[in-house]
């Protein structure tokens, strides 16, 4: 795993938590394919950023329901961003209604 990928991952998680956390929280972060040593580093960097992260865990099991959901959602967003017919319409509707939040 390159440092650029690690930095981008930490930054994306931080933006998502900043955008969605309300009040006091303790986040558990699940990342597909993350090694044990990198779990600790991601957690350390997130906490250093002032985020309330309880634990960071890598998941290697593609049958894990949250990973399957995340993969499906990412595929939906990718298709919508690429302008693929009904997916683009559904993505726009999800963003405008607040069901999805675009994190930049």
N, C-alpha and C positions, 0 to 999 in steps of 0.2 A: 504494500500500500504506500503510495507516494505521499509526501507531506502536503502537496497541493490538494490531493483528494481528502486527506484528513482535515485540513483547514476548511475546505469547502463544506464538508459534512458537518463539522462543528458549527460553522457560520449558519448553515441552513437550519439546523436544529435550534440554534439560538433565536433566529428570526421567527421560526414557527412558534416557539414557546412565548416569546415576547408578544406576538400577535394574538395568541389564543388564551394565555393564562389570565385568570381572573382571581384576585384575592390571593390568599396563601395557597400554595400548591406544593406537591412533591411529585416530580415527573419520573416515570420509568421510561427509558428510551430503549427501544428494540431496533437493532440494525441487522439486516440480512448479511450473513457471511462475515461478521466482524470477529477477529481473533481475540482471545482473552487478554493479551497484552495491550492491544489497541483499545479494548473496552475501558481499561483503567485510564488511558491517556485521554480519551474522549470525555469521560466523566470528569477528570481533573480540569480539562480546559473549559468545560461547560460551567463547572462550579467557580472557576477563576473569573468567568464572565459575569458572575453574580446570579446565576440561575439556580433554582432549587431542584436539583436532580438527585433523586433517591438512589437510582442505579442505572447503569448502562449495560445492556446485555446483547451479545451477538447471538444470532439464531441461524443455525445451519439446516434446520428441518423445514423443507418446503411444504410439508403438510401442516405446519403451524397456521392456524386460521388467520391470525393477524398479518402474517407475511403474505398469504394468498390474497387477502383483502387489499393490502398495500400494492401488490403486483397488479391486481385488476384495476385499481384506481389509477395507478401510474399509466397503464395502457390506455385507459379511457382518456386521461388528460393529454397524453401524447397524440392520440388520434384526433382529439378535438383541436389541439394546437396546430396540427398539420392540415386542418380544414377538411377532414374526412366527413362529409355529409351530415348525417344526423348527429354524429358525435360532436361536431362543432356547435350545432344548435343546442344540444343538451349541455355542453360545457358552458356556453354563454349563459344559459338559463340558470345553471347551478351557481355560477359566479354572481350574477345579478341578483339572485334571490338570497344570497348569503349561505347557501348550503355548502359551498366551497369557498375558501379564502385563498387568494393568490398571494404568496409570500415572496417579496422581492428583496 
